Amino acid sequence: MKTLTTLWVLAAALAALGIALDMHRLKVNRIGLSAPGWVLVCMVGTLPAVGLYLLLRARVWRTLLDAAWRFAGDGTQSPDVRRKRLDVLRDTGVIGEPVYRACVKTMNTRQPGSA
């Protein structure tokens, strides 16, 4: 029984650590709950907590991308202006590296290729 409890606590701690690191990487304070809240939820039910986190994270991811594009500008702005704005947002810590990379990748795929 002691081994089972140890495994449960270890799994909960790893899940909570993974969630906290992901939130830090995305530069968000909460995804449904704050990081300490996720620690408590992981202690109660690790697998359902991770599943719920992943569902909420997808919604937050879309919201982060939409917010980054609102700040960077739409298609009426030149790509250079949008890229500079994205650089400033990343450098000031407003958006995380994953959001920045996703926006730059979208910009690169939407630009007409020079033949």
Backbone torsions as a table, in degrees:
resi	resn	phi	psi	omega
1	MET	NA	-35.6	179.5
2	LYS	-64.7	-39.0	179.3
3	THR	-65.0	-41.5	179.1
4	LEU	-63.1	-42.8	178.2
5	THR	-64.8	-40.9	178.8
6	THR	-63.3	-43.2	178.4
7	LEU	-64.0	-40.8	179.3
8	TRP	-62.3	-47.4	179.6
9	VAL	-64.9	-40.2	178.4
10	LEU	-64.0	-44.1	178.1
11	ALA	-63.6	-41.6	179.1
12	ALA	-65.1	-41.4	-179.9
13	ALA	-66.2	-41.5	178.4
14	LEU	-65.8	-40.5	177.9
15	ALA	-64.4	-44.6	179.7
16	ALA	-64.4	-40.3	177.7
17	LEU	-64.1	-42.8	177.9
18	GLY	-61.6	-42.3	178.4
19	ILE	-64.6	-45.4	-179.4
20	ALA	-63.2	-41.3	178.4
21	LEU	-66.1	-39.2	178.5
22	ASP	-65.4	-41.7	178.0
23	MET	-63.5	-39.9	178.4
24	HIS	-65.5	-41.0	-179.6
25	ARG	-65.0	-37.2	177.8
26	LEU	-79.9	-10.7	-178.6
27	LYS	62.5	47.0	175.6
28	VAL	-121.0	149.0	-179.8
29	ASN	-88.7	-28.1	179.3
30	ARG	-149.6	143.7	169.3
31	ILE	-127.7	85.2	-172.9
32	GLY	82.3	-55.1	178.0
33	LEU	-128.6	164.3	173.0
34	SER	-77.5	170.8	-179.4
35	ALA	-58.2	-45.4	176.5
36	PRO	-61.5	-33.5	176.9
37	GLY	-63.9	-40.4	178.1
38	TRP	-66.5	-32.7	176.7
39	VAL	-61.3	-45.3	-179.9
40	LEU	-64.8	-43.2	-179.9
41	VAL	-64.8	-38.9	178.4
42	CYS	-65.1	-33.4	178.9
43	MET	-67.6	-31.5	-179.5
44	VAL	-79.7	-49.1	-178.2
45	GLY	-149.9	100.2	-172.3
46	THR	-65.1	-55.7	-175.5
47	LEU	-64.3	-46.7	176.8
48	PRO	-63.1	-34.0	179.8
49	ALA	-66.1	-42.9	179.1
50	VAL	-65.7	-41.5	177.5
51	GLY	-61.5	-44.9	178.0
52	LEU	-63.5	-42.1	178.5
53	TYR	-59.7	-44.7	-178.8
54	LEU	-64.8	-36.4	176.2
55	LEU	-65.3	-46.1	179.7
56	LEU	-67.9	-34.7	-178.6
57	ARG	-63.6	-37.9	179.3
58	ALA	-61.0	-40.9	178.9
59	ARG	-67.8	-42.3	179.5
60	VAL	-65.7	-37.8	178.7
61	TRP	-58.6	-47.4	178.6
62	ARG	-62.3	-39.0	179.0
63	THR	-65.5	-41.2	178.0
64	LEU	-63.2	-43.1	178.7
65	LEU	-64.4	-42.5	178.4
66	ASP	-61.7	-42.0	179.6
67	ALA	-65.9	-40.6	179.3
68	ALA	-63.0	-41.4	179.3
69	TRP	-68.7	-32.9	176.1
70	ARG	-62.9	-41.7	179.1
71	PHE	-72.7	-37.8	-176.0
72	ALA	-76.5	-27.0	-179.0
73	GLY	108.1	163.8	-178.6
74	ASP	-99.8	-163.2	-176.0
75	GLY	-66.2	-13.6	178.3
76	THR	-76.2	-18.1	176.3
77	GLN	-86.0	148.7	178.3
78	SER	-69.3	151.7	179.3
79	PRO	-58.4	-34.2	179.1
80	ASP	-64.4	-41.1	179.5
81	VAL	-65.9	-44.0	179.6
82	ARG	-64.3	-40.6	179.5
83	ARG	-65.4	-41.0	178.2
84	LYS	-63.5	-39.8	177.8
85	ARG	-64.9	-41.0	176.7
86	LEU	-63.5	-39.2	177.2
87	ASP	-59.9	-43.9	-179.7
88	VAL	-65.4	-42.5	178.7
89	LEU	-60.9	-40.2	178.6
90	ARG	-70.1	-45.2	-176.4
91	ASP	-65.9	-30.3	179.0
92	THR	-87.6	-5.0	176.8
93	GLY	86.1	11.9	179.5
94	VAL	-72.4	-39.2	175.0
95	ILE	-121.0	151.4	179.3
96	GLY	-84.1	170.0	-178.8
97	GLU	-60.0	-41.5	179.5
98	PRO	-61.9	-39.6	179.1
99	VAL	-67.5	-41.9	178.8
100	TYR	-59.9	-48.2	-179.0
101	ARG	-62.3	-39.4	179.8
102	ALA	-65.8	-39.6	179.3
103	CYS	-68.0	-42.5	179.2
104	VAL	-65.3	-39.7	178.3
105	LYS	-62.8	-41.7	177.7
106	THR	-63.6	-42.0	178.2
107	MET	-62.2	-42.1	-178.5
108	ASN	-67.1	-34.6	-179.7
109	THR	-79.4	-24.6	-178.9
110	ARG	-85.7	-21.0	-179.2
111	GLN	-71.8	137.2	175.7
112	PRO	-65.4	131.2	-178.9
113	GLY	-73.1	140.1	177.2
114	SER	-83.0	124.3	-177.3
115	ALA	-79.3	NA	NA
